[in-house]
Amino acid sequence: MAVAKVWIDKDACTGCGLCEGTCPQVFELNDVAEVKEEADFNEFEEKIKEAAEDCPTEAIHLEEK
């Protein structure tokens, strides 16, 4: 299934940067991780899922269509 939506639980995010390291095309780190507005979820679907699975605080959430 394709990724339709990705968001970060900013209260759970510790700013470790793992997601940005895994998929810098979608995630960027400021004080906490953020999803880039222009991110192509379809092109980077596998990396998004990998970042969500690897997030130590489970702060990355995604919705599949």
N, CA, C and O atoms as a GROMACS GRO file, in nm:
protein
  260
    1MET      N    1   0.084  -0.119   0.000
    1MET     CA    2   0.000   0.000   0.000
    1MET      C    3   0.088   0.125   0.000
    1MET      O    4   0.196   0.126   0.059
    2ALA      N    5   0.042   0.227  -0.064
    2ALA     CA    6   0.117   0.351  -0.077
    2ALA      C    7   0.096   0.440   0.045
    2ALA      O    8  -0.009   0.436   0.109
    3VAL      N    9   0.196   0.518   0.076
    3VAL     CA   10   0.189   0.612   0.188
    3VAL      C   11   0.111   0.735   0.144
    3VAL      O   12   0.147   0.801   0.046
    4ALA      N   13   0.004   0.767   0.217
    4ALA     CA   14  -0.079   0.882   0.185
    4ALA      C   15  -0.046   1.004   0.270
    4ALA      O   16  -0.058   1.118   0.224
    5LYS      N   17  -0.004   0.980   0.393
    5LYS     CA   18   0.019   1.090   0.487
    5LYS      C   19   0.129   1.049   0.584
    5LYS      O   20   0.136   0.933   0.626
    6VAL      N   21   0.214   1.144   0.621
    6VAL     CA   22   0.321   1.121   0.719
    6VAL      C   23   0.321   1.239   0.814
    6VAL      O   24   0.314   1.354   0.772
    7TRP      N   25   0.330   1.210   0.945
    7TRP     CA   26   0.338   1.318   1.042
    7TRP      C   27   0.424   1.275   1.161
    7TRP      O   28   0.446   1.156   1.185
    8ILE      N   29   0.472   1.375   1.232
    8ILE     CA   30   0.560   1.355   1.347
    8ILE      C   31   0.486   1.396   1.474
    8ILE      O   32   0.425   1.502   1.479
    9ASP      N   33   0.492   1.310   1.576
    9ASP     CA   34   0.442   1.346   1.709
    9ASP      C   35   0.553   1.428   1.775
    9ASP      O   36   0.650   1.372   1.827
   10LYS      N   37   0.538   1.558   1.771
   10LYS     CA   38   0.645   1.647   1.820
   10LYS      C   39   0.670   1.633   1.970
   10LYS      O   40   0.779   1.665   2.017
   11ASP      N   41   0.570   1.586   2.044
   11ASP     CA   42   0.590   1.563   2.188
   11ASP      C   43   0.677   1.439   2.212
   11ASP      O   44   0.748   1.431   2.312
   12ALA      N   45   0.671   1.343   2.120
   12ALA     CA   46   0.748   1.220   2.136
   12ALA      C   47   0.888   1.231   2.074
   12ALA      O   48   0.980   1.161   2.117
   13CYS      N   49   0.904   1.317   1.975
   13CYS     CA   50   1.032   1.329   1.905
   13CYS      C   51   1.140   1.385   1.997
   13CYS      O   52   1.121   1.485   2.065
   14THR      N   53   1.256   1.317   1.996
   14THR     CA   54   1.370   1.362   2.077
   14THR      C   55   1.473   1.438   1.993
   14THR      O   56   1.572   1.488   2.047
   15GLY      N   57   1.450   1.446   1.862
   15GLY     CA   58   1.544   1.516   1.776
   15GLY      C   59   1.672   1.440   1.752
   15GLY      O   60   1.778   1.501   1.732
   16CYS      N   61   1.666   1.307   1.753
   16CYS     CA   62   1.788   1.227   1.736
   16CYS      C   63   1.842   1.232   1.594
   16CYS      O   64   1.961   1.208   1.572
   17GLY      N   65   1.756   1.262   1.495
   17GLY     CA   66   1.802   1.276   1.357
   17GLY      C   67   1.807   1.148   1.277
   17GLY      O   68   1.849   1.149   1.162
   18LEU      N   69   1.766   1.038   1.336
   18LEU     CA   70   1.771   0.909   1.265
   18LEU      C   71   1.685   0.913   1.139
   18LEU      O   72   1.727   0.861   1.035
   19CYS      N   73   1.568   0.972   1.146
   19CYS     CA   74   1.479   0.977   1.029
   19CYS      C   75   1.541   1.057   0.916
   19CYS      O   76   1.533   1.018   0.800
   20GLU      N   77   1.603   1.170   0.950
   20GLU     CA   78   1.667   1.253   0.848
   20GLU      C   79   1.785   1.178   0.785
   20GLU      O   80   1.810   1.190   0.665
   21GLY      N   81   1.855   1.101   0.865
   21GLY     CA   82   1.965   1.021   0.813
   21GLY      C   83   1.917   0.910   0.721
   21GLY      O   84   1.984   0.876   0.624
   22THR      N   85   1.800   0.854   0.752
   22THR     CA   86   1.744   0.746   0.672
   22THR      C   87   1.680   0.798   0.545
   22THR      O   88   1.695   0.737   0.439
   23CYS      N   89   1.608   0.909   0.553
   23CYS     CA   90   1.534   0.961   0.438
   23CYS      C   91   1.533   1.114   0.438
   23CYS      O   92   1.431   1.175   0.469
   24PRO      N   93   1.646   1.176   0.403
   24PRO     CA   94   1.655   1.322   0.405
   24PRO      C   95   1.566   1.390   0.300
   24PRO      O   96   1.544   1.511   0.307
   25GLN      N   97   1.515   1.313   0.204
   25GLN     CA   98   1.425   1.369   0.104
   25GLN      C   99   1.287   1.401   0.163
   25GLN      O  100   1.212   1.480   0.106
   26VAL      N  101   1.254   1.339   0.277
   26VAL     CA  102   1.123   1.356   0.338
   26VAL      C  103   1.131   1.425   0.474
   26VAL      O  104   1.045   1.507   0.508
   27PHE      N  105   1.233   1.391   0.552
   27PHE     CA  106   1.244   1.443   0.689
   27PHE      C  107   1.358   1.543   0.702
   27PHE      O  108   1.463   1.528   0.640
   28GLU      N  109   1.335   1.645   0.785
   28GLU     CA  110   1.442   1.740   0.819
   28GLU      C  111   1.435   1.768   0.968
   28GLU      O  112   1.328   1.764   1.029
   29LEU      N  113   1.549   1.795   1.024
   29LEU     CA  114   1.558   1.816   1.168
   29LEU      C  115   1.584   1.962   1.197
   29LEU      O  116   1.681   2.021   1.149
   30ASN      N  117   1.496   2.020   1.276
   30ASN     CA  118   1.518   2.153   1.332
   30ASN      C  119   1.536   2.127   1.482
   30ASN      O  120   1.635   2.064   1.519
   31ASP      N  121   1.449   2.172   1.567
   31ASP     CA  122   1.456   2.130   1.708
   31ASP      C  123   1.404   1.987   1.719
   31ASP      O  124   1.455   1.907   1.797
   32VAL      N  125   1.302   1.958   1.642
   32VAL     CA  126   1.248   1.823   1.630
   32VAL      C  127   1.233   1.792   1.481
   32VAL      O  128   1.248   1.882   1.398
   33ALA      N  129   1.205   1.668   1.449
   33ALA     CA  130   1.190   1.629   1.309
   33ALA      C  131   1.063   1.690   1.250
   33ALA      O  132   0.963   1.711   1.319
   34GLU      N  133   1.070   1.718   1.121
   34GLU     CA  134   0.955   1.769   1.047
   34GLU      C  135   0.949   1.699   0.913
   34GLU      O  136   1.050   1.653   0.860
   35VAL      N  137   0.829   1.691   0.857
   35VAL     CA  138   0.810   1.635   0.725
   35VAL      C  139   0.815   1.751   0.626
   35VAL      O  140   0.744   1.850   0.642
   36LYS      N  141   0.899   1.740   0.524
   36LYS     CA  142   0.911   1.844   0.423
   36LYS      C  143   0.780   1.855   0.345
   36LYS      O  144   0.722   1.753   0.306
   37GLU      N  145   0.735   1.977   0.321
   37GLU     CA  146   0.609   2.000   0.252
   37GLU      C  147   0.608   1.943   0.111
   37GLU      O  148   0.507   1.892   0.065
   38GLU      N  149   0.720   1.952   0.041
   38GLU     CA  150   0.726   1.908  -0.099
   38GLU      C  151   0.765   1.761  -0.113
   38GLU      O  152   0.791   1.715  -0.224
   39ALA      N  153   0.770   1.688  -0.004
   39ALA     CA  154   0.815   1.548  -0.006
   39ALA      C  155   0.726   1.460  -0.093
   39ALA      O  156   0.603   1.471  -0.090
   40ASP      N  157   0.790   1.374  -0.169
   40ASP     CA  158   0.720   1.278  -0.255
   40ASP      C  159   0.711   1.145  -0.180
   40ASP      O  160   0.807   1.067  -0.178
   41PHE      N  161   0.596   1.120  -0.119
   41PHE     CA  162   0.580   0.999  -0.038
   41PHE      C  163   0.587   0.873  -0.123
   41PHE      O  164   0.636   0.770  -0.075
   42ASN      N  165   0.539   0.878  -0.246
   42ASN     CA  166   0.540   0.760  -0.331
   42ASN      C  167   0.682   0.718  -0.369
   42ASN      O  168   0.716   0.600  -0.366
   43GLU      N  169   0.764   0.816  -0.404
   43GLU     CA  170   0.900   0.786  -0.447
   43GLU      C  171   0.985   0.729  -0.333
   43GLU      O  172   1.072   0.646  -0.357
   44PHE      N  173   0.960   0.773  -0.210
   44PHE     CA  174   1.044   0.733  -0.097
   44PHE      C  175   0.969   0.647   0.005
   44PHE      O  176   1.004   0.644   0.123
   45GLU      N  177   0.867   0.577  -0.042
   45GLU     CA  178   0.781   0.497   0.046
   45GLU      C  179   0.858   0.400   0.136
   45GLU      O  180   0.833   0.395   0.256
   46GLU      N  181   0.949   0.325   0.080
   46GLU     CA  182   1.023   0.226   0.159
   46GLU      C  183   1.110   0.292   0.265
   46GLU      O  184   1.118   0.243   0.378
   47LYS      N  185   1.174   0.402   0.231
   47LYS     CA  186   1.259   0.474   0.328
   47LYS      C  187   1.175   0.538   0.438
   47LYS      O  188   1.219   0.543   0.554
   48ILE      N  189   1.056   0.587   0.405
   48ILE     CA  190   0.966   0.644   0.506
   48ILE      C  191   0.927   0.535   0.607
   48ILE      O  192   0.930   0.557   0.728
   49LYS      N  193   0.891   0.419   0.555
   49LYS     CA  194   0.852   0.308   0.643
   49LYS      C  195   0.969   0.263   0.729
   49LYS      O  196   0.952   0.231   0.847
   50GLU      N  197   1.089   0.261   0.670
   50GLU     CA  198   1.209   0.223   0.746
   50GLU      C  199   1.235   0.324   0.858
   50GLU      O  200   1.266   0.284   0.970
   51ALA      N  201   1.222   0.453   0.829
   51ALA     CA  202   1.243   0.556   0.930
   51ALA      C  203   1.141   0.542   1.043
   51ALA      O  204   1.176   0.556   1.160
   52ALA      N  205   1.016   0.515   1.008
   52ALA     CA  206   0.912   0.499   1.110
   52ALA      C  207   0.940   0.377   1.198
   52ALA      O  208   0.924   0.383   1.320
   53GLU      N  209   0.982   0.268   1.136
   53GLU     CA  210   1.012   0.146   1.213
   53GLU      C  211   1.133   0.165   1.303
   53GLU      O  212   1.138   0.110   1.414
   54ASP      N  213   1.232   0.242   1.257
   54ASP     CA  214   1.356   0.260   1.332
   54ASP      C  215   1.350   0.372   1.436
   54ASP      O  216   1.440   0.383   1.519
   55CYS      N  217   1.246   0.454   1.433
   55CYS     CA  218   1.236   0.567   1.527
   55CYS      C  219   1.233   0.515   1.670
   55CYS      O  220   1.143   0.438   1.706
   56PRO      N  221   1.329   0.556   1.754
   56PRO     CA  222   1.337   0.502   1.890
   56PRO      C  223   1.220   0.542   1.980
   56PRO      O  224   1.194   0.474   2.080
   57THR      N  225   1.150   0.650   1.947
   57THR     CA  226   1.037   0.692   2.030
   57THR      C  227   0.902   0.672   1.961
   57THR      O  228   0.798   0.713   2.013
   58GLU      N  229   0.906   0.609   1.842
   58GLU     CA  230   0.784   0.584   1.764
   58GLU      C  231   0.708   0.714   1.737
   58GLU      O  232   0.585   0.717   1.743
   59ALA      N  233   0.781   0.821   1.707
   59ALA     CA  234   0.721   0.952   1.685
   59ALA      C  235   0.671   0.970   1.541
   59ALA      O  236   0.594   1.062   1.515
   60ILE      N  237   0.715   0.884   1.449
   60ILE     CA  238   0.676   0.897   1.308
   60ILE      C  239   0.552   0.812   1.284
   60ILE      O  240   0.549   0.693   1.316
   61HIS      N  241   0.450   0.876   1.229
   61HIS     CA  242   0.326   0.806   1.200
   61HIS      C  243   0.297   0.818   1.051
   61HIS      O  244   0.326   0.920   0.989
   62LEU      N  245   0.239   0.715   0.995
   62LEU     CA  246   0.201   0.722   0.854
   62LEU      C  247   0.067   0.656   0.831
   62LEU      O  248   0.025   0.565   0.903
   63GLU      N  249   0.002   0.706   0.730
   63GLU     CA  250  -0.129   0.653   0.690
   63GLU      C  251  -0.114   0.602   0.548
   63GLU      O  252  -0.063   0.673   0.461
   64GLU      N  253  -0.157   0.481   0.525
   64GLU     CA  254  -0.147   0.423   0.392
   64GLU      C  255  -0.282   0.429   0.322
   64GLU      O  256  -0.388   0.425   0.386
   65LYS      N  257  -0.277   0.438   0.190
   65LYS     CA  258  -0.402   0.442   0.114
   65LYS      C  259  -0.421   0.313   0.037
   65LYS      O  260  -0.521   0.297  -0.033
   0.00000   0.00000   0.00000
